[in-house]
Amino acid sequence: MPLPPSGNTPWPPPRLEIPHADMDMWRAWYAGDTGHLAQVYGGTAAYTRNGAARAFFDVDKRRAVGGDELRMFWGQDPSPGQQAAKLHVPIGGDIAEMSANLLWAEVPQVTVDVDSTKSDLAQTTQAQIGRYLDDRGHAKFREAAELAAGLSNVYLRVVWDVELRPRPWLDVIPATGVVPEWRWGMLAAATVWRELEPLAEGGDVWRLLEYHTPGSIKYGVYRGDNSTLGMLMGFDDHHETEFLVKRTDAHGRQATGVDRLLITHMPNVLPNRIWDGVPDTAPLGRSDYAGIEPMMDALDESWSSWMRDLRLGKAKVVVPQSMLDTDGPGTGGTFDLDKELIVALSGLLGAETMKDSITDIQFKIRVEEHERTTKELRRQILSSAGYSAQSFGEQGTVAVTATEIAARKEESLTTRGLKILYQRPALLEVLTTMMWVDVKHCGAKKVDPAAELTASWPQAVQPDPEAIARTLSLLESAGAISTFMKVKMREPAWDDAEVLAEVRRIRDDKTQTPAGDPFNTGNGEPNEEQPDDDVEPGFDEGQGEEPDEEEPVGGGSRPTLAA
């Protein structure tokens, strides 16, 4: 849709009310905000108070069996007169962080297809892509992956400003800040919006909308309230949008010079099971939290119950009133727990049994029961989210081989491979857009934006060097591997040119002549006898020595002794 007209246009659009409500719930789990969780599940500011959204897509009823509402721990108000003592285990944030670390702990290897461009351009284009994926670019992709894991999807926008940086860079936009338009499941246009700083004259809400289409961006500034856009204003009516006066034409448009969208959609995984039948939500991703919110709620309840046992389990002492020390009528009484001697006064009723009148109260702290419950809930939450408990350090720090690590983390590695299927196309699309913008607006030279790109992620678990060495040794002994393949197995990330260079170095090392003459051979054999330098020339070393045996008479040969 183009920019909305002035008036009482609902914003965000009502068709996104259901996915935005779920994203708001997932954001509460992702951020670990206990106040937000209480609002989501029944507080005064809960989105479920909205009649239209609740009637069509109630957050409790739609996930309950038989249509009954779920009993959510965070939706319960504290008992009157008692202090709220609910604790939150931030497992939602841990899951999103682990997902991003599995995918973006290291930078993927992006290469230019040499058959899609000239050889000289392939090298310079490859170098420029490496500059896009510097520490800033790497951090932005990791940030986007973490948001996508928690909120189901995210958007990447290519921006540029040569006064700030010589190259374009990425801007990560949460899914709730974009109104997408889909065509055959692909993003065809998008409206990016954000709230501006409130002005002093009133409680109006100012919003900036950017309508992105291939080749252009149209801007609009609106002044409305919390639920409607309101009137379309001029760019110079707000100090945050004054810069658009010089950047846009009379219709508020800016030509990008690039015949493609500057916005890229990156889903977490697909499909989204809970939005089945909701229009325009099929291309959106699925959060790692989808369907496990009741279990995360139960984990918080179990943890809070454990802490409640600790509070109630504090030892208490009950004493009779007659044992209290008073300072006079109306001043109350006290009992000194450090007093070593208490004397029972004779004649008082019950003095004979005063030795049994001090009673201690010590409730049982159910540590083992709570520990088993929370551990099992945690394991089930991680498994339903697609991760192995070992990825979160459940097996301790005992040294194991890479094969054992991969076996323990098989579920996490499978989820990692699934997410790469959705993040690889987004990565390549964003890099291609950055090259087009770089050439058009930042003056990049010898960069071919039309070159085809490929991306490969490094191994999540690095192989054991000792195991690789044993494998290579066995293959070499069997004569079943070449030097090229041995180097390739040792360094899988190297390209053919790097492998061939290493092969040449290995062969050169084998054919070089050893320096010096450590055995003093004089270029002869190491065991070859050398003449004694102290013997005079012409002197026969054997002359004058007694023979070991006499020669046999008659010139016959010497008898040979059998061994």
Secondary structure, DSSP 8 states (H G I E B T S, - for coil): -----SEEEESS-GGGHHHHHHHHHHHHHHHT-HHHHHHHTTSTT-GGG-HHHHHHH-TTGGGSGGG-----GGGS---TTS--------HHHHHHHHHHHHHHSS--EEEE-GGGS-HHHHHHHHHHHHHHTSHHHHHHHHHHHHHHHHHSEEEEEEE--TTT-SS-EEEEEEGGGEEEEEETTEEEEEEEEEE----TTSS-EEEEEEEEETTEEEEEEEEE-SSEEEEEE-GGGSTTSTTHHHHS-TTSEEE-S-SS-SEEEEESSS--GGGTT-TT-TTS---TTTTTHHHHHHHHHHHHHHHHHHHHTS-EEE--GGG-EESSTTS-EE--TT-S-----TTSTTGGGGGG--EEE-----HHHHHHHHHHHHHHHHHHHT--GGGGTTTTT----HHHHHHHTHHHHHHHHHHHHHHHHHHHHHHHHHHHHHHHHS---S--TTS-EEEE---SS---HHHHHHHHHHHHHTT---HHHHHHHH-TT--HHHHHHHHHHHHHHHHS--SS-TT--TTS-TT-----TTS-TT--TTTT---SS---TTS--------
